[in-house]
Amino acid sequence: MPRTHWAAFSGTAAVAALALVLAGCSAGTPTVDPTSPEAVGVTYMDTATGECAAPPAEGVDYDGAVAYLDAIAAPVTGLLTDKKLPDPISPDTLVIYLDNATAYSALLSQFISEAVTAAGGTYQAVNTGLDAESINAAMNSVVTLDPDIIITFGTDLTFWQDQYQALVDGGTAIVYAGNGNATDFGLNQTFGTTEASEVNGAVLAAGAIVYTCGTAKNFVYYPAPEIVASVDMLSSYESFINEHVPGATVRSVDISIADSDPAGKIVSDLQAHPETEFCSPTADQFQIGLHDKAQLAGITNDKCFGGISLPANFAQIVDGTQPAGFAYDTAIQSWQAVDEGLRKLQGVFEDYDIFELTHLVAGIITLQNIDRVDVATGVYSALPDYQDLYLTLWNAK
């Protein structure tokens, strides 16, 4: 994403803006709530051009927010390392993926299977479910399979501690992603652990500052209580906002991922808090359909930037009702998890720089670079030749 800057609008944009001002004056009464963002003068970026019609407010570290967002948005030029594995992968190397039966997990399973097969190993998925009883039963069966590597993106280790110890004692390498409690069990930070959630929270905060041109002071974050990472993301979001925007206010309101109308919940919250200038949902899916609901409710502060966007979010970027999206390359995320497992198995794994790990798979999508995403499917390709690069590292080509 090109570096943003502020510039005065001209031509038809200026005419349109003037017409709105004159219309408001001729009505004789305010056309917006006097406490709303529109009334107090917040400026929203024109994300089609990356331009702002006003400079940042005094004291706001707008350049710092831009730099952070730009660092994540910069195109990926390679993998995290160029160090090859010491040995090729043996065909009897068994990699088990713990599938918790969610739609996202099924997608990860597909890509992990492709990676393991391409590397020359053996792949098996085990359905763990989501509740403690089913996880414990599934992990009993996993122990009997004596896997070389286990990969999970969300099966909480709290529910399989005994099996974990047995597996580790047997030499199994564990890739434990998607859980905030990794360090509680002596495991490293990776995708979806605490440090990764902190990066994601900071990305959303930087976006909130950048897409309001550094002019906003009032923000709201919408955690999903079922997503443990929301706690770490909220804390990081608050810290980043407070460090870059003196005197800012950050509210938080829980919205369940199982809620039948999350966009409606956002509208109700924004109606109750017209001073709110930007919102940041943990899950970008919360704002699907938000603009239409906001128009019906007569509010204008429905500007949001959330985590892990879906196809409908990218469609909203195209039609101008959403400023930006946060895309993840699920394929590279999966292949990197396999790389982590293989390196642990061969004793050469090195801890990640979590910001760089996030940058490997994440992309900030606006109208300026929407061509990086297949809008219909939501597929984002961070590094088109990733398969050849990984297979070279794994001595598989």
N, C-alpha and C positions, 0 to 999 in steps of 0.2 A: 504494500500500500504506500503510495507516494507520501512524502512528508506533507502535512497539512499546513495551511497558512491562512491568515485572514485578509480579506479583500472586499472592497465595496462592490455591491451588486450594480449592474448597469443594464441598459437596454430594456427589454421587455420585463425582466425581473423587477427593475426599479419602478417601471410603470405600474406593474401589478401591485407592488408594495404600497405605492402612493395611493392607488385606488382603494386599497383596504383602509388606509389611514383616513382618507376623505370620507369613506363610507361610515367609519366609526364616529367621526366628528359630526357628520350630518344627522346621525341618529339622535344626538342630544344626550344620550346616556351611554355609560360604558357597555361595550358588547361582550366583555369577559369579566369574570370574577376578579375584583381588584387585587386578590392575593394570589392569583394564578401565575404561572411562569410567563405567559404571554404579557400579562400586565406589568410584572416587575422587570421585564426586559431580558430574559434569558435568550441567548442566540443558539440556534441549532445549526450544525454544519450542513452544508449542501454536500451530501455524500456522493453525488454524481461527479462533483468536481474536486472535492476535498477542501473547499474554501469556506471561510467564515466571514460573516458580514460585520463582525466586531472583534476587537482584541480581547484577550483574556482579562478577567477581573484582576485588580491590583493584588499582588501577593500570591496568586495562583501559579503553581509550578506546572504550567501547561506544557512547556517544552519537555519536562521530565516524563509526563504522561504520554506525550507523542513518541518519545524515544523508546519507552517500554513497549508500547503497542507496535511500533515499527519493527522492533527486534523480533517479536513473535510473528509479525506479518511478512517478514522478509522471506523470499523464496529459499527453499532448502536446496543446497548444492551437493550434499553427500550424506553418508551415514555418520554415526557418532565416532566410528573408529575405522582405521584401515588395517588393523591387526588381524591376521588370519588365525583360525583355530590351530592348535598344534597338530591335531590329527583329523583325518576324515571321519565322518559319522558312520558308525557300524549299522548295517541293516537291522540288527536286533535291538537297536536303541529304542526303547519304548517311551513315548511321550503321551501322557494322559492329560486331557483337558477336563476340568471340572465344570460342566455345563449346568448352570442354574435354571435353565428352561425359559429364560426371557428372550425376547426378540433380538436384543443386542448381543446376548451371549451366543445365540445361534449363528449370527454373522461372524463373530470372533472365531467360533469353532470351525467354520468353513475356511477362513483364511489361515488359521493355525494348521489345519489339516493339509492345506496346500503347501505350506512352508516345510512341515516335517517330511512330507512325501518327496518334495523337491530336494531336500537335504539328504535323503537316502535312509531316513529312519522309519519307524513304525508308529502310527497314530491311533489313538482310541479316545473317544469321548465317553464320559460317565455322567449320567444325569443325577445331579445332587439335590435338585429342588431348592427351596428357599428356607424351609423350616428346620429346626434343630434336629428333629427325629429323622427326617429323610436324609439330611446331610450326614449324620452319624452312621446310618445304615449304609449309605453309599460309600463312605470312606473305609468301612470295614472291608468291603469288597475290593477297594483300590489297593489296600495293603497286601491282599493275597496275590495281586497281579505283579507285585514287585517292580514298579516302574522306575525308569532311570530319571525321568523328569516329570514333575507335575506343574501344570500351569492353571492358575485360577484368576478370574477377573471379578470376583465378588462373593466367593464362598467363605464366609467368616470362619477364621481359624478357631474362634472361641468354641465352636461346636465339634471340632475334631482334633483336640489337643493330644489325646492319647495316640491316635493314629499318626499324627504329625511326628511325634517323637519316634515311633516305630519306623516310619519312613526315613527320617533323617538318620537314625541309627543304621539303617540298611543302605545308606549312601545315595538316597534319592535327592536330586536337586529340586528346590522349590522356587517357583516364580509366583510371588504373591502380590497381585495387583488388585486395584479397586477397593482396597480396605484401608481405613485410617489407622488401624492398630498394628501395622507391620512391625514397628520397632518394639512393641510389647513382647514379641516373640523372637526378637533378635534378627529380624529379617530386614533387608535393605529397602530404601525408598525407591519406588518405581511408579508406573502409571496408577493414578487414583489413590496413592497413599498421601499422607499428610502434606508433605512438601509440594507434591504435584497439585493438590487442592489449593494450597496457598498461591501457587503461580496462577492457577485458573481464576481465583478470586481477584488477584491483582490485575489480570487481563481485563476482567469485567469492569473493575474500577477505573482503569486507564481509559477504557472505552467510554465510560460515563462522562469522564472529564473531557475527552477529545471531542466526542459527538455533541457536547454542549459548548464547545469552543472555549472552555475554561471560564464560562460565565455563570455556571450553576452553583448553587450552595446547598440545595435540598435533594437528597437521594433516598431511594428505597431499594432494599434488597429483599428478594422473595426466596427464602430457603425452602427446600422440600424436606420435611421432617424424616421421611423414610431414607433419604440419602445422607449417610453419616458424614460424608465429605462436605455437606452444606455448612456444618459448624465451622470447619477450618476455612472454607471459602468465605463465609461471612466475616470472620475475624480478620482475614487478610484484606478483604474488600474495605472494611472500616478503616484499617490501618493505612492502606494506600490512599484512600480519600482524605483522611485527616492529615497525612503527611504532605499532600499536594494542594489541598484546598483549605486554607485557614478559616476557621469558623464554620465549617460545613456541618450539616446535620444528616445523619444516616439512620433511617428507620429500618426495621425488618418485620416482615409479616409472613408467617408460614403459609405455603400452599402445597397441598398434597399432590403427589404425582398421580394419585388415583382420583383426583377431583374431576367431576364430569364437566365443569365449566371454569377452568383456571383463568381464562381471559375475562370472564365475568367478575371473578374475584378481584382481579387487578383493577378493572373499571370501578368497582365499588370502593376499593381502597383509594384510588386516585380522586374519586368524587369527594370522599371524606377528607382528603388532604390535598386541596387544590394548590397548595404551595409547592408540592412535589414537582421537581423539574426533570427527573430522569429515573427510570426504573431498571433494575437488573435482576432477572429471574435466574435461579440456578439452572433450570431447564428452559431452553429457548422455546420449547413447544408450548409453554404457558401463554405466549403472546400470539399464538396462531389465531387469527380472526379478531385480534384486539382492536385494530383500527376501526372496523365497522361498528363494533360494540361501543367504542368511545364516541364515534360520531352520533350514534343514536342517543347516547347519554348527554351529548352536548359538551364534552370535555376535549381539551386540546393537548393535555400533558401526557399523552400516551406514547412517549418515545422510550424505547427499551432496547437493550442489548444483552442477550442471555447466553447461557452455555450450551454447547453441542447442538447446533442447529439442524433442523430437519428439512426435507424438500419444500414443505409449505412455507418455512421461514425464508428460504432463498427466493421463492416466488414473491413473497412480500417485499423483499429487497428490490426485485425487478420492478414491481409496480409502485415503488416509492413509499410504502407504508411501514417500512422497517429500515432503520439506518444502516445496520450491519449484521453479519452473522459470524458465528464461531464454528468453523468446520474442523472435523477430525478425519484423518486418513486411517480408517479402521484396518485396512490391509497392512500398512506399515506398522501400525501399533501391534498387530498380531505377529508379524515376522520378527519384530524387535523383541517380543516376549520369548519367541523361540530362540533367538540369538542369545538372550540372557540365560536361558536354561542350558543351552549347549556350552556356553562359557563357564557356567557354574559346574557343569558335569566334568569339564576338562580342567577345572581349577584355575581359570584365567580371567574370571569375571572381575571387573573394576567398577566401583560405585559410580553412579551417574551424576552428572551435573543436571539437576532436575529441570532447570530452565531450558537447557539444550535438548533434553529429552522431549519436553513439551513442544518446543519449536520444530522438532523433527516431524511431528504428526499434525500440528495445529495450523490453521490458517484463518486470517481475518478477511472476511468477504464483504465487499461493498459493490456498488454499481461500477466502480472503477476496475474491478478485477473479477467480476461475476463469471467470466469465462473460465475461471479455474475450477468451477463446479458444474457438474451436470445437474441443472436445476430440477429436471424431472425425477431423477433418482436420488439426488442429494449426495452423489459420490464426489468426493474431493480427492484428487491425486496430488500428493505433496512432492513425490519424486518418481517420475514415470519409469525409470530403469532400476527401481529398487530391487527387483528379483535377481537380476544379474549381479548386482553389487553384493547382496547377501550371499548368494551361492558361491561367489568368489571367496568371500571371507570363510565360508564353511568347507572349502576345498571340494566343492560339488560340481565344478565345471572347469 
